Amino acid sequence: MALLLKILLVPLLIVGVTLGARRWGPRIGGWLNGLPVVAGPVLYFLGIEQGAPFMARAAEATLAGLVAVAAFALVYAWTALRRPLVPGGPEEARGIRRLRRTRPRLYWGPESTSHAGGRR
Protein backbone atom coordinates (compact mmCIF):
# COMPACT_ATOMS: atom_id res chain seq x y z
CA MET A 1 0.00 0.00 0.00
CA ALA A 2 2.82 2.42 0.83
CA LEU A 3 4.49 1.70 -2.53
CA LEU A 4 1.26 2.46 -4.38
CA LEU A 5 0.92 5.71 -2.44
CA LYS A 6 4.53 6.65 -3.31
CA ILE A 7 3.92 5.96 -6.99
CA LEU A 8 0.60 7.80 -7.27
CA LEU A 9 0.89 10.74 -4.86
CA VAL A 10 3.15 13.10 -6.82
CA PRO A 11 1.48 12.56 -10.23
CA LEU A 12 -1.92 13.14 -8.64
CA LEU A 13 -0.69 16.34 -7.01
CA ILE A 14 0.70 17.54 -10.36
CA VAL A 15 -2.62 16.77 -12.06
CA GLY A 16 -4.35 18.74 -9.30
CA VAL A 17 -2.08 21.74 -9.85
CA THR A 18 -2.68 21.54 -13.62
CA LEU A 19 -6.45 21.41 -13.19
CA GLY A 20 -6.31 24.26 -10.68
CA ALA A 21 -4.37 26.39 -13.17
CA ARG A 22 -6.93 25.64 -15.88
CA ARG A 23 -9.82 26.42 -13.54
CA TRP A 24 -8.49 29.59 -11.84
CA GLY A 25 -6.04 30.93 -14.40
CA PRO A 26 -2.28 31.37 -14.70
CA ARG A 27 -1.82 33.53 -11.59
CA ILE A 28 -3.29 30.93 -9.22
CA GLY A 29 -1.59 28.22 -11.27
CA GLY A 30 1.74 29.91 -10.64
CA TRP A 31 1.08 30.05 -6.92
CA LEU A 32 0.07 26.38 -6.89
CA ASN A 33 3.14 25.48 -8.93
CA GLY A 34 5.33 27.26 -6.40
CA LEU A 35 4.26 24.84 -3.69
CA PRO A 36 6.67 21.99 -2.94
CA VAL A 37 4.53 19.50 -4.86
CA VAL A 38 7.38 17.04 -5.41
CA ALA A 39 9.74 17.82 -2.54
CA GLY A 40 7.02 17.68 0.14
CA PRO A 41 5.92 14.08 -0.43
CA VAL A 42 9.51 12.94 -1.01
CA LEU A 43 10.61 14.46 2.29
CA TYR A 44 7.62 12.88 4.01
CA PHE A 45 8.51 9.39 2.82
CA LEU A 46 12.20 9.95 3.59
CA GLY A 47 11.22 10.85 7.13
CA ILE A 48 9.19 7.69 7.49
CA GLU A 49 11.90 5.42 6.04
CA GLN A 50 15.16 7.06 7.18
CA GLY A 51 14.22 8.78 10.42
CA ALA A 52 13.94 12.32 11.67
CA PRO A 53 17.65 13.32 11.64
CA PHE A 54 18.04 12.36 7.97
CA MET A 55 14.81 14.12 7.06
CA ALA A 56 15.92 17.28 8.87
CA ARG A 57 19.17 17.41 6.87
CA ALA A 58 17.28 16.71 3.63
CA ALA A 59 14.79 19.50 4.41
CA GLU A 60 17.64 21.96 5.02
CA ALA A 61 19.24 21.02 1.71
CA THR A 62 15.89 21.40 -0.04
CA LEU A 63 15.47 24.91 1.38
CA ALA A 64 18.96 25.85 0.19
CA GLY A 65 18.04 24.59 -3.26
CA LEU A 66 14.83 26.63 -3.25
CA VAL A 67 16.80 29.76 -2.36
CA ALA A 68 18.97 29.14 -5.43
CA VAL A 69 15.89 28.64 -7.63
CA ALA A 70 14.32 31.85 -6.31
CA ALA A 71 17.54 33.79 -6.97
CA PHE A 72 17.67 32.47 -10.52
CA ALA A 73 14.02 33.40 -11.11
CA LEU A 74 14.58 36.96 -9.87
CA VAL A 75 17.69 37.47 -12.00
CA TYR A 76 15.95 35.96 -15.04
CA ALA A 77 12.90 38.20 -14.61
CA TRP A 78 15.08 41.30 -14.10
CA THR A 79 17.11 40.47 -17.22
CA ALA A 80 14.03 39.70 -19.31
CA LEU A 81 12.55 43.10 -18.50
CA ARG A 82 15.73 45.01 -19.35
CA ARG A 83 17.16 43.14 -22.35
CA PRO A 84 15.51 42.72 -25.74
CA LEU A 85 15.21 39.28 -27.23
CA VAL A 86 18.36 38.59 -29.22
CA PRO A 87 18.16 36.09 -32.08
CA GLY A 88 20.63 33.23 -32.18
CA GLY A 89 22.70 34.82 -34.90
CA PRO A 90 23.38 34.11 -38.55
CA GLU A 91 23.16 30.33 -38.13
CA GLU A 92 19.65 30.59 -36.79
CA ALA A 93 18.62 32.98 -39.57
CA ARG A 94 20.00 30.59 -42.22
CA GLY A 95 18.14 27.69 -40.66
CA ILE A 96 14.87 29.59 -40.59
CA ARG A 97 15.28 30.64 -44.25
CA ARG A 98 16.08 27.07 -45.26
CA LEU A 99 13.06 25.76 -43.36
CA ARG A 100 10.77 28.31 -45.02
CA ARG A 101 12.17 27.49 -48.45
CA THR A 102 11.75 23.71 -48.19
CA ARG A 103 8.37 23.77 -46.42
CA PRO A 104 8.47 20.24 -45.06
CA ARG A 105 5.20 18.35 -45.23
CA LEU A 106 3.83 16.19 -42.47
CA TYR A 107 2.43 12.85 -43.57
CA TRP A 108 -0.07 11.25 -41.23
CA GLY A 109 -0.98 8.12 -43.18
CA PRO A 110 0.94 5.16 -44.54
CA GLU A 111 3.80 6.37 -46.72
CA SER A 112 2.52 4.77 -49.91
CA THR A 113 -0.91 6.45 -49.76
CA SER A 114 -0.03 9.87 -48.41
CA HIS A 115 2.90 10.84 -50.64
CA ALA A 116 2.35 14.33 -51.97
CA GLY A 117 2.15 14.19 -55.74
CA GLY A 118 2.29 10.40 -55.75
CA ARG A 119 -0.34 7.78 -56.41
CA ARG A 120 -3.37 7.73 -54.15
DSSP file (Angstrom, degrees, kcal/mol; ACC not computed):
  #  RESIDUE AA STRUCTURE BP1 BP2  ACC     N-H-->O    O-->H-N    N-H-->O    O-->H-N    TCO  KAPPA ALPHA  PHI   PSI    X-CA   Y-CA   Z-CA
    1    1 A M     >        0   0    0      0, 0.0     4,-2.1     0, 0.0     5,-0.1   0.000 360.0 360.0 360.0 -40.4    0.0    0.0    0.0
    2    2 A A  H  >  +     0   0    0      1,-0.2     4,-2.4     2,-0.2     5,-0.1   0.881 360.0  52.4 -66.2 -36.7    2.8    2.4    0.8
    3    3 A L  H  > S+     0   0    0      2,-0.2     4,-2.3     1,-0.2    -1,-0.2   0.916 108.8  49.6 -64.6 -42.6    4.5    1.7   -2.5
    4    4 A L  H  > S+     0   0    0      1,-0.2     4,-2.2     2,-0.2     5,-0.2   0.898 110.8  50.2 -62.6 -40.1    1.3    2.5   -4.4
    5    5 A L  H  X S+     0   0    0     -4,-2.1     4,-2.3     1,-0.2    -2,-0.2   0.907 110.2  50.4 -64.2 -41.2    0.9    5.7   -2.4
    6    6 A K  H  X S+     0   0    0     -4,-2.4     4,-0.6     1,-0.2    -2,-0.2   0.900 113.3  45.9 -61.8 -41.1    4.5    6.7   -3.3
    7    7 A I  H  < S+     0   0    0     -4,-2.3    -2,-0.2     1,-0.2    -1,-0.2   0.870 122.3  33.6 -71.4 -37.3    3.9    6.0   -7.0
    8    8 A L  H  X S+     0   0    0     -4,-2.2     4,-2.1    -5,-0.2     5,-0.2   0.715  99.7  75.8 -95.5 -21.8    0.6    7.8   -7.3
    9    9 A L  H  X S+     0   0    0     -4,-2.3     4,-2.2    -5,-0.2     5,-0.2   0.940  97.6  41.8 -63.3 -52.9    0.9   10.7   -4.9
   10   10 A V  H  X S+     0   0    0     -4,-0.6     4,-2.5     1,-0.2     5,-0.2   0.934 115.2  49.1 -65.0 -46.9    3.2   13.1   -6.8
   11   11 A P  H  > S+     0   0    0      0, 0.0     4,-2.3     0, 0.0    -1,-0.2   0.902 112.2  49.9 -59.6 -36.9    1.5   12.6  -10.2
   12   12 A L  H  X S+     0   0    0     -4,-2.1     4,-2.2     2,-0.2    -2,-0.2   0.891 110.1  50.0 -67.6 -37.7   -1.9   13.1   -8.6
   13   13 A L  H  X S+     0   0    0     -4,-2.2     4,-2.3    -5,-0.2    -1,-0.2   0.901 110.7  49.8 -64.6 -39.8   -0.7   16.3   -7.0
   14   14 A I  H  X S+     0   0    0     -4,-2.5     4,-2.4     2,-0.2    -2,-0.2   0.896 110.0  50.3 -66.3 -39.7    0.7   17.5  -10.4
   15   15 A V  H  X S+     0   0    0     -4,-2.3     4,-2.7    -5,-0.2     5,-0.2   0.906 109.8  52.0 -62.5 -40.5   -2.6   16.8  -12.1
   16   16 A G  H  X S+     0   0    0     -4,-2.2     4,-2.4     2,-0.2    -2,-0.2   0.907 109.7  47.9 -62.0 -42.3   -4.4   18.7   -9.3
   17   17 A V  H  X S+     0   0    0     -4,-2.3     4,-2.3     2,-0.2    -1,-0.2   0.915 112.2  50.2 -64.1 -42.3   -2.1   21.7   -9.9
   18   18 A T  H  X S+     0   0    0     -4,-2.4     4,-2.0     1,-0.2    -2,-0.2   0.929 112.4  45.8 -61.9 -46.1   -2.7   21.5  -13.6
   19   19 A L  H  X S+     0   0    0     -4,-2.7     4,-2.3     1,-0.2    -1,-0.2   0.881 111.3  53.3 -66.3 -36.8   -6.4   21.4  -13.2
   20   20 A G  H  X S+     0   0    0     -4,-2.4     4,-3.0    -5,-0.2     5,-0.3   0.902 108.4  50.1 -63.1 -40.2   -6.3   24.3  -10.7
   21   21 A A  H  X S+     0   0    0     -4,-2.3     4,-1.6     1,-0.2     8,-0.3   0.885 112.2  47.4 -65.5 -38.0   -4.4   26.4  -13.2
   22   22 A R  H  < S+     0   0    0     -4,-2.0    -2,-0.2    -5,-0.2    -1,-0.2   0.880 117.3  43.2 -68.6 -36.6   -6.9   25.6  -15.9
   23   23 A R  H  < S+     0   0    0     -4,-2.3    -2,-0.2    -5,-0.2    -3,-0.2   0.924 128.3  24.4 -75.8 -45.2   -9.8   26.4  -13.5
   24   24 A W  H  < S-     0   0    0     -4,-3.0     4,-0.4     1,-0.3     3,-0.2   0.424 110.0-111.8-108.1   0.1   -8.5   29.6  -11.8
   25   25 A G     X  -     0   0    0     -4,-1.6     4,-2.2    -5,-0.3    -1,-0.3  -0.220  41.8 -57.4  98.1 174.0   -6.0   30.9  -14.4
   26   26 A P  H  > S+     0   0    0      0, 0.0     4,-2.3     0, 0.0    -1,-0.2   0.793 125.0  58.4 -68.7 -29.4   -2.3   31.4  -14.7
   27   27 A R  H  > S+     0   0    0      2,-0.2     4,-1.8    -3,-0.2    -2,-0.1   0.962 113.2  37.7 -66.2 -49.7   -1.8   33.5  -11.6
   28   28 A I  H  > S+     0   0    0     -4,-0.4     4,-2.8     1,-0.2     5,-0.2   0.871 114.6  57.4 -67.8 -35.8   -3.3   30.9   -9.2
   29   29 A G  H  X S+     0   0    0     -4,-2.2     4,-2.5    -8,-0.3    -1,-0.2   0.888 105.4  50.6 -60.7 -38.6   -1.6   28.2  -11.3
   30   30 A G  H  X S+     0   0    0     -4,-2.3     4,-1.4     2,-0.2    -1,-0.2   0.904 110.5  48.6 -65.3 -41.0    1.7   29.9  -10.6
   31   31 A W  H  X S+     0   0    0     -4,-1.8     4,-0.5     2,-0.2     3,-0.2   0.926 113.3  47.1 -64.2 -43.4    1.1   30.0   -6.9
   32   32 A L  H >< S+     0   0    0     -4,-2.8     3,-1.1     1,-0.2    -2,-0.2   0.890 110.3  53.1 -64.6 -37.9    0.1   26.4   -6.9
   33   33 A N  H 3< S+     0   0    0     -4,-2.5     4,-0.3     1,-0.3    -1,-0.2   0.780 100.5  62.6 -68.3 -25.8    3.1   25.5   -8.9
   34   34 A G  H 3< S+     0   0    0     -4,-1.4    -1,-0.3    -3,-0.2    -2,-0.2   0.647  83.2  98.9 -73.6 -14.5    5.3   27.3   -6.4
   35   35 A L  S << S-     0   0    0     -3,-1.1     2,-2.7    -4,-0.5     3,-0.3  -0.376  94.7-103.0 -69.3 152.7    4.3   24.8   -3.7
   36   36 A P     >  +     0   0    0      0, 0.0     4,-1.9     0, 0.0    -1,-0.1  -0.390  59.1 158.4 -76.5  69.2    6.7   22.0   -2.9
   37   37 A V  T  4 S+     0   0    0     -2,-2.7   -24,-0.1    -4,-0.3   -23,-0.1   0.843  76.3  24.7 -65.6 -35.5    4.5   19.5   -4.9
   38   38 A V  T  > S+     0   0    0     -3,-0.3     4,-1.7     2,-0.1     5,-0.2   0.866 123.4  49.7 -94.6 -45.9    7.4   17.0   -5.4
   39   39 A A  H  > S+     0   0    0      1,-0.2     4,-2.8     2,-0.2     5,-0.2   0.867 104.7  59.7 -66.1 -36.3    9.7   17.8   -2.5
   40   40 A G  H  X S+     0   0    0     -4,-1.9     4,-2.1     1,-0.2    -1,-0.2   0.960 109.7  38.9 -58.6 -56.6    7.0   17.7    0.1
   41   41 A P  H  > S+     0   0    0      0, 0.0     4,-2.5     0, 0.0     5,-0.2   0.874 115.7  53.6 -63.8 -35.1    5.9   14.1   -0.4
   42   42 A V  H  X S+     0   0    0     -4,-1.7     4,-2.4     1,-0.2    -2,-0.2   0.940 110.2  46.6 -64.0 -45.6    9.5   12.9   -1.0
   43   43 A L  H  X S+     0   0    0     -4,-2.8     4,-2.3     2,-0.2    -1,-0.2   0.875 110.2  54.9 -63.9 -36.1   10.6   14.5    2.3
   44   44 A Y  H  X S+     0   0    0     -4,-2.1     4,-1.8    -5,-0.2    -2,-0.2   0.952 111.2  42.7 -60.3 -50.1    7.6   12.9    4.0
   45   45 A F  H  X S+     0   0    0     -4,-2.5     4,-2.5     1,-0.2     5,-0.2   0.853 111.8  55.0 -69.1 -33.1    8.5    9.4    2.8
   46   46 A L  H  X>S+     0   0    0     -4,-2.4     4,-3.4    -5,-0.2     5,-0.7   0.908 107.3  51.5 -62.2 -40.6   12.2   10.0    3.6
   47   47 A G  H  X5S+     0   0    0     -4,-2.3     4,-1.0     1,-0.2    -2,-0.2   0.887 111.4  46.6 -63.3 -39.1   11.2   10.8    7.1
   48   48 A I  H  <5S+     0   0    0     -4,-1.8    -2,-0.2    -5,-0.2    -1,-0.2   0.926 123.0  33.6 -67.8 -44.0    9.2    7.7    7.5
   49   49 A E  H  <5S+     0   0    0     -4,-2.5    -2,-0.2    -5,-0.1    -3,-0.2   0.881 129.8  28.7 -82.6 -39.2   11.9    5.4    6.0
   50   50 A Q  H  <5S-     0   0    0     -4,-3.4     4,-0.3    -5,-0.2    -3,-0.2   0.643 106.4-113.7-102.9 -17.2   15.2    7.1    7.2
   51   51 A G     X< -     0   0    0     -4,-1.0     4,-1.9    -5,-0.7    -1,-0.2  -0.251  35.1 -67.8 103.2 166.4   14.2    8.8   10.4
   52   52 A A  H  > S+     0   0    0      1,-0.2     4,-2.5     2,-0.2     5,-0.2   0.871 123.5  54.5 -66.1 -42.0   13.9   12.3   11.7
   53   53 A P  H  > S+     0   0    0      0, 0.0     4,-1.9     0, 0.0    -1,-0.2   0.926 111.6  45.4 -61.6 -41.7   17.6   13.3   11.6
   54   54 A F  H  > S+     0   0    0     -4,-0.3     4,-2.4     1,-0.2    -2,-0.2   0.918 113.1  50.4 -64.4 -42.8   18.0   12.4    8.0
   55   55 A M  H  X S+     0   0    0     -4,-1.9     4,-2.5     1,-0.2    -1,-0.2   0.875 107.4  54.2 -64.8 -36.4   14.8   14.1    7.1
   56   56 A A  H  X S+     0   0    0     -4,-2.5     4,-2.0     2,-0.2    -1,-0.2   0.921 110.6  45.5 -63.7 -43.2   15.9   17.3    8.9
   57   57 A R  H  X S+     0   0    0     -4,-1.9     4,-2.2     1,-0.2    -2,-0.2   0.901 113.3  50.4 -66.6 -39.1   19.2   17.4    6.9
   58   58 A A  H  X S+     0   0    0     -4,-2.4     4,-2.1     1,-0.2    -2,-0.2   0.881 109.3  51.3 -66.0 -37.4   17.3   16.7    3.6
   59   59 A A  H  X S+     0   0    0     -4,-2.5     4,-2.3     2,-0.2    -1,-0.2   0.895 109.1  50.6 -66.6 -39.7   14.8   19.5    4.4
   60   60 A E  H  X S+     0   0    0     -4,-2.0     4,-2.1     1,-0.2    -2,-0.2   0.920 111.2  48.1 -62.8 -43.1   17.6   22.0    5.0
   61   61 A A  H  X S+     0   0    0     -4,-2.2     4,-2.1     1,-0.2    -2,-0.2   0.878 109.9  53.1 -65.4 -36.7   19.2   21.0    1.7
   62   62 A T  H  X S+     0   0    0     -4,-2.1     4,-2.2     2,-0.2    -1,-0.2   0.911 108.1  50.1 -64.0 -42.4   15.9   21.4    0.0
   63   63 A L  H  X S+     0   0    0     -4,-2.3     4,-2.0     2,-0.2    -2,-0.2   0.898 108.9  51.9 -63.3 -40.0   15.5   24.9    1.4
   64   64 A A  H  X S+     0   0    0     -4,-2.1     4,-1.7     1,-0.2    -1,-0.2   0.905 109.9  49.9 -62.6 -40.0   19.0   25.8    0.2
   65   65 A G  H  X S+     0   0    0     -4,-2.1     4,-2.1     1,-0.2    -2,-0.2   0.881 108.3  52.4 -65.1 -37.8   18.0   24.6   -3.3
   66   66 A L  H  X S+     0   0    0     -4,-2.2     4,-2.5     2,-0.2    -1,-0.2   0.844 105.3  55.1 -67.7 -33.1   14.8   26.6   -3.2
   67   67 A V  H  X S+     0   0    0     -4,-2.0     4,-2.4     2,-0.2    -1,-0.2   0.917 108.7  48.7 -63.3 -42.1   16.8   29.8   -2.4
   68   68 A A  H  X S+     0   0    0     -4,-1.7     4,-2.3     2,-0.2    -2,-0.2   0.904 111.2  49.3 -64.5 -40.6   19.0   29.1   -5.4
   69   69 A V  H  X S+     0   0    0     -4,-2.1     4,-2.5     2,-0.2    -2,-0.2   0.911 111.2  49.6 -64.6 -42.0   15.9   28.6   -7.6
   70   70 A A  H  X S+     0   0    0     -4,-2.5     4,-2.3     2,-0.2    -2,-0.2   0.906 110.2  50.7 -64.1 -41.1   14.3   31.9   -6.3
   71   71 A A  H  X S+     0   0    0     -4,-2.4     4,-2.4     1,-0.2     5,-0.2   0.923 110.8  48.9 -62.7 -43.6   17.5   33.8   -7.0
   72   72 A F  H  X S+     0   0    0     -4,-2.3     4,-2.8     1,-0.2     5,-0.2   0.928 110.4  51.1 -60.7 -44.7   17.7   32.5  -10.5
   73   73 A A  H  X S+     0   0    0     -4,-2.5     4,-2.5     1,-0.2    -2,-0.2   0.899 111.0  48.2 -61.9 -41.0   14.0   33.4  -11.1
   74   74 A L  H  X S+     0   0    0     -4,-2.3     4,-2.5     2,-0.2    -1,-0.2   0.924 113.9  45.5 -65.7 -44.1   14.6   37.0   -9.9
   75   75 A V  H  X S+     0   0    0     -4,-2.4     4,-2.5     2,-0.2    -2,-0.2   0.904 113.7  50.4 -66.1 -40.2   17.7   37.5  -12.0
   76   76 A Y  H  X S+     0   0    0     -4,-2.8     4,-2.7    -5,-0.2    -2,-0.2   0.930 112.4  46.4 -62.7 -46.1   16.0   36.0  -15.0
   77   77 A A  H  X S+     0   0    0     -4,-2.5     4,-1.7    -5,-0.2    -2,-0.2   0.915 112.9  49.6 -64.1 -42.9   12.9   38.2  -14.6
   78   78 A W  H  X S+     0   0    0     -4,-2.5     4,-1.1     1,-0.2    -2,-0.2   0.922 114.2  45.4 -61.2 -44.7   15.1   41.3  -14.1
   79   79 A T  H  X S+     0   0    0     -4,-2.5     4,-2.1     1,-0.2     3,-0.4   0.900 109.6  54.6 -66.8 -41.2   17.1   40.5  -17.2
   80   80 A A  H  < S+     0   0    0     -4,-2.7    -1,-0.2     1,-0.2    -2,-0.2   0.838 109.0  48.8 -63.4 -32.3   14.0   39.7  -19.3
   81   81 A L  H  < S+     0   0    0     -4,-1.7    -1,-0.2    -5,-0.2    -2,-0.2   0.762 119.5  36.9 -77.2 -24.0   12.5   43.1  -18.5
   82   82 A R  H  < S+     0   0    0     -4,-1.1    -2,-0.2    -3,-0.4    -1,-0.2   0.610 108.9  62.2-106.4 -14.3   15.7   45.0  -19.4
   83   83 A R  S  < S-     0   0    0     -4,-2.1     2,-0.1    -5,-0.1    -1,-0.1  -0.931  75.8-128.7-116.1 135.4   17.2   43.1  -22.4
   84   84 A P        -     0   0    0      0, 0.0     2,-0.4     0, 0.0    -2,-0.1  -0.383  41.5 -88.3 -73.0 160.1   15.5   42.7  -25.7
   85   85 A L        -     0   0    0     -2,-0.1    -5,-0.0    -5,-0.1     0, 0.0  -0.563  44.7-154.5 -69.9 124.7   15.2   39.3  -27.2
   86   86 A V        -     0   0    0     -2,-0.4    -1,-0.0    -3,-0.1    -3,-0.0  -0.898  12.7-127.2-106.2 124.5   18.4   38.6  -29.2
   87   87 A P        -     0   0    0      0, 0.0    -1,-0.0     0, 0.0     6,-0.0  -0.192  29.6-103.7 -64.8 164.6   18.2   36.1  -32.1
   88   88 A G        -     0   0    0      1,-0.2     3,-0.3     2,-0.1     4,-0.0   0.517  63.4-110.1 -71.2  -5.4   20.6   33.2  -32.2
   89   89 A G     >  -     0   0    0      1,-0.2     4,-2.0     2,-0.1     3,-0.3  -0.625  56.4 -34.1 110.0-168.2   22.7   34.8  -34.9
   90   90 A P  H  > S+     0   0    0      0, 0.0     4,-2.6     0, 0.0     5,-0.2   0.825 130.4  58.3 -64.2 -32.2   23.4   34.1  -38.6
   91   91 A E  H  > S+     0   0    0     -3,-0.3     4,-2.2     1,-0.2     5,-0.1   0.920 108.0  46.3 -64.2 -41.8   23.2   30.3  -38.1
   92   92 A E  H  > S+     0   0    0     -3,-0.3     4,-2.4     2,-0.2    -1,-0.2   0.914 111.7  51.3 -65.8 -41.8   19.6   30.6  -36.8
   93   93 A A  H  X S+     0   0    0     -4,-2.0     4,-2.4     1,-0.2    -2,-0.2   0.912 110.4  49.2 -62.4 -42.4   18.6   33.0  -39.6
   94   94 A R  H  X S+     0   0    0     -4,-2.6     4,-2.6     1,-0.2    -1,-0.2   0.917 111.0  50.3 -62.4 -42.4   20.0   30.6  -42.2
   95   95 A G  H  X S+     0   0    0     -4,-2.2     4,-2.3     1,-0.2    -2,-0.2   0.898 110.5  48.6 -63.2 -40.7   18.1   27.7  -40.7
   96   96 A I  H  X S+     0   0    0     -4,-2.4     4,-2.4     2,-0.2    -1,-0.2   0.918 112.3  48.7 -66.3 -42.8   14.9   29.6  -40.6
   97   97 A R  H  X S+     0   0    0     -4,-2.4     4,-2.2     1,-0.2    -2,-0.2   0.925 112.3  48.9 -61.7 -43.7   15.3   30.6  -44.3
   98   98 A R  H  X S+     0   0    0     -4,-2.6     4,-2.2     1,-0.2     5,-0.2   0.903 111.1  49.9 -63.1 -41.0   16.1   27.1  -45.3
   99   99 A L  H  X S+     0   0    0     -4,-2.3     4,-1.9     1,-0.2    -1,-0.2   0.900 111.8  47.8 -65.3 -40.7   13.1   25.8  -43.4
  100  100 A R  H  < S+     0   0    0     -4,-2.4    -1,-0.2     1,-0.2    -2,-0.2   0.859 112.2  50.6 -67.1 -34.5   10.8   28.3  -45.0
  101  101 A R  H  < S+     0   0    0     -4,-2.2    -2,-0.2    -5,-0.2    -1,-0.2   0.896 115.5  39.5 -72.3 -40.0   12.2   27.5  -48.5
  102  102 A T  H  < S-     0   0    0     -4,-2.2    -2,-0.2    -5,-0.2    -1,-0.2   0.803  85.1-161.0 -81.8 -28.1   11.8   23.7  -48.2
  103  103 A R     <  -     0   0    0     -4,-1.9    -3,-0.1    -5,-0.2    -4,-0.1   0.954  17.8-139.5  45.2  73.7    8.4   23.8  -46.4
  104  104 A P        -     0   0    0      0, 0.0     2,-0.4     0, 0.0    -1,-0.1  -0.317  11.5-137.4 -63.5 143.9    8.5   20.2  -45.1
  105  105 A R        -     0   0    0     -3,-0.1     2,-0.5    11,-0.0    11,-0.0  -0.795   5.6-135.9-103.5 145.2    5.2   18.3  -45.2
  106  106 A L        -     0   0    0     -2,-0.4     2,-0.5     2,-0.0     0, 0.0  -0.886  15.4-157.5-101.0 126.9    3.8   16.2  -42.5
  107  107 A Y        +     0   0    0     -2,-0.5     4,-0.1     1,-0.1     8,-0.1  -0.907  14.3 178.0-106.9 125.2    2.4   12.8  -43.6
  108  108 A W        +     0   0    0     -2,-0.5    -1,-0.1     6,-0.1     3,-0.1   0.567  60.6  58.4-103.8 -10.9   -0.1   11.2  -41.2
  109  109 A G  S    S-     0   0    0      1,-0.2     5,-0.1     5,-0.1    -2,-0.1  -0.369 105.0 -53.9-106.8-172.7   -1.0    8.1  -43.2
  110  110 A P    >>  -     0   0    0      0, 0.0     4,-1.6     0, 0.0     3,-0.9  -0.347  56.3-117.3 -59.9 146.7    0.9    5.2  -44.5
  111  111 A E  H 3> S+     0   0    0      1,-0.3     4,-0.5     2,-0.2    -2,-0.1   0.841 110.0  55.1 -60.2 -36.4    3.8    6.4  -46.7
  112  112 A S  H 34 S+     0   0    0      1,-0.2    -1,-0.3     2,-0.2     3,-0.1   0.799 115.2  37.2 -71.1 -26.8    2.5    4.8  -49.9
  113  113 A T  H <4 S+     0   0    0     -3,-0.9    -1,-0.2     1,-0.1    -2,-0.2   0.636 116.9  47.8 -99.8 -14.5   -0.9    6.5  -49.8
  114  114 A S  H  < S+     0   0    0     -4,-1.6     2,-0.3    -5,-0.1    -2,-0.2   0.281  71.9 131.3-113.1  13.2    0.0    9.9  -48.4
  115  115 A H    ><  -     0   0    0     -4,-0.5     3,-1.6     4,-0.3     2,-0.3  -0.493  63.2-118.4 -66.6 126.0    2.9   10.8  -50.6
  116  116 A A  T 3  S+     0   0    0     -2,-0.3     3,-0.1     1,-0.3    -1,-0.1  -0.496  97.2   5.6 -68.2 126.6    2.3   14.3  -52.0
  117  117 A G  T 3  S+     0   0    0     -2,-0.3    -1,-0.3     1,-0.3     3,-0.1   0.386 112.4 106.4  83.0  -4.4    2.1   14.2  -55.7
  118  118 A G  S <  S-     0   0    0     -3,-1.6    -1,-0.3     1,-0.2     2,-0.1  -0.164  82.2 -59.9 -94.0-169.2    2.3   10.4  -55.8
  119  119 A R              0   0    0      1,-0.1    -4,-0.3    -3,-0.1    -1,-0.2  -0.432 360.0 360.0 -72.7 148.3   -0.3    7.8  -56.4
  120  120 A R              0   0    0     -2,-0.1    -1,-0.1    -6,-0.1    -7,-0.1   0.358 360.0 360.0-118.1 360.0   -3.4    7.7  -54.2
